[in-house]
Structure formats: C-alpha cells, structure tokens
C-alpha cells in the first residue's frame, strides 16, 4: 500500500514539474518575442550623425597611429 501511495505522489510531482516547465517555457517565449521586437525597432533606427562623426574620427586616429608606427 505504501508503494502505491509513493508512486501516486511521484506521478503527481512529476506532472506538476512538467506543468511548471511548460509554463516557464511560455513565459520565456513571450519575453523572447518582446525582446526581439524591441531589438528590431532599435536596429532599424538610423545612426545619429554625431556618432558617425565619432567613428570616422576614431578610424582616422587608428590609421595615423598605424602609419606612424611603421
């Protein structure tokens, strides 16, 4: 009788764990979809001119540094 009771409890526990994992997967999936949508919105925005100017200045500084060390 005790074996049957422990087996029933074990089955209920594993069912609860599967249900919890399934719920976690649903939440993770929803979070992932929202993050992807947010990232896509940000990635589609144009790069500000000031940032492009800073990148150009960095490239120029690196080029002159490499040319001076040769």
Wavefront OBJ file of the C-alpha trace (Angstrom):
o trace
v 0.000 0.000 0.000
v 2.834 2.389 0.827
v 4.454 1.700 -2.555
v 1.270 2.647 -4.343
v 0.931 5.852 -2.349
v 4.530 6.890 -3.022
v 4.101 6.049 -6.707
v 0.980 8.243 -6.903
v 2.788 11.087 -5.165
v 5.736 10.686 -7.509
v 3.466 10.857 -10.556
v 1.715 13.967 -9.221
v 5.046 15.648 -8.528
v 6.413 14.899 -12.000
v 3.167 16.144 -13.583
v 3.428 19.366 -11.567
v 7.061 19.794 -12.613
v 6.192 19.288 -16.298
v 3.362 21.776 -15.990
v 5.692 24.287 -14.334
v 8.354 23.841 -17.019
v 5.724 24.276 -19.712
v 4.590 27.491 -18.065
v 8.212 28.690 -17.798
v 8.752 27.948 -21.493
v 5.680 30.004 -22.367
v 6.906 32.936 -20.305
v 10.403 32.703 -21.786
v 8.963 32.547 -25.276
v 6.838 35.645 -24.667
v 9.826 37.532 -23.244
v 11.961 36.468 -26.203
v 9.376 37.683 -28.699
v 9.097 41.059 -26.986
v 12.876 41.475 -26.789
v 13.236 40.610 -30.475
v 10.543 43.116 -31.431
v 12.243 45.794 -29.314
v 15.654 44.992 -30.788
v 14.269 45.083 -34.329
v 12.796 48.545 -33.657
v 16.087 49.858 -32.283
v 18.184 48.240 -35.031
v 16.045 49.839 -37.749
v 16.635 53.376 -36.420
v 19.211 55.477 -38.290
v 22.638 56.039 -36.743
v 22.958 59.624 -35.462
v 25.327 61.889 -37.434
v 27.320 62.697 -34.294
v 28.012 59.009 -33.723
v 29.121 58.559 -37.338
v 31.482 61.539 -36.934
v 32.990 59.985 -33.820
v 33.518 56.677 -35.641
v 35.208 58.497 -38.544
v 37.493 60.312 -36.087
v 38.386 57.007 -34.429
v 39.201 55.432 -37.804
v 41.391 58.391 -38.723
v 43.224 58.241 -35.373
v 43.839 54.497 -35.769
v 45.098 54.968 -39.356
v 47.524 57.715 -38.370
v 48.706 55.680 -35.387
v 49.434 52.661 -37.603
v 51.153 54.834 -40.234
v 53.334 56.485 -37.578
v 54.476 53.186 -36.078
v 55.772 51.789 -39.416
l 1 2 3 4 5 6 7 8 9 10 11 12 13 14 15 16 17 18 19 20 21 22 23 24 25 26 27 28 29 30 31 32 33 34 35 36 37 38 39 40 41 42 43 44 45 46 47 48 49 50 51 52 53 54 55 56 57 58 59 60 61 62 63 64 65 66 67 68 69 70
